[in-house]
């Protein structure tokens, strides 16, 4: 670690974008992205498929993991999330700090739940990467790992 590393880790200064960078650390888009994420997480916690689907554009793409086939369109996204209420109980979803770059945002997340069939508690942690369009999520990619 360099001489300024300790200072940087103790103080957070809002990122001030340079002209043409398209990057912003704080601002109204970050708040809009936070609202999308909170609605998504609340829907997951409640098993409310329509609430989850409400954050996605009509032609959105959802990819659960890097190696799964994408769910394309609202009906396919709804179909993916329909099984969640039948299999997960006592769900808790928390998202971390949101990082933005133009229409893209990313965050880490943690989701804990109890499997309905076995009662086993699951701790899932990972990252979510989204591209937005017209105030909705046009593409969501999740990278995560779960363990009992």
Buried (B, 14 or more C-beta within 10 A) or exposed (E): EEEEEEEEEEEEEEBEEEEEEEEBBEEEBBEBBBEBBEBBBEBBBBBBBEBBBBBBBEEBBBBBEEEEEBBBBBEBBBEBBEEBBEEBEEBEBEBEEBBBEEBBBBBBBBBBBBEEEEEEEBEBBBBBBBBBEEEBBBBBBBBBEEEE
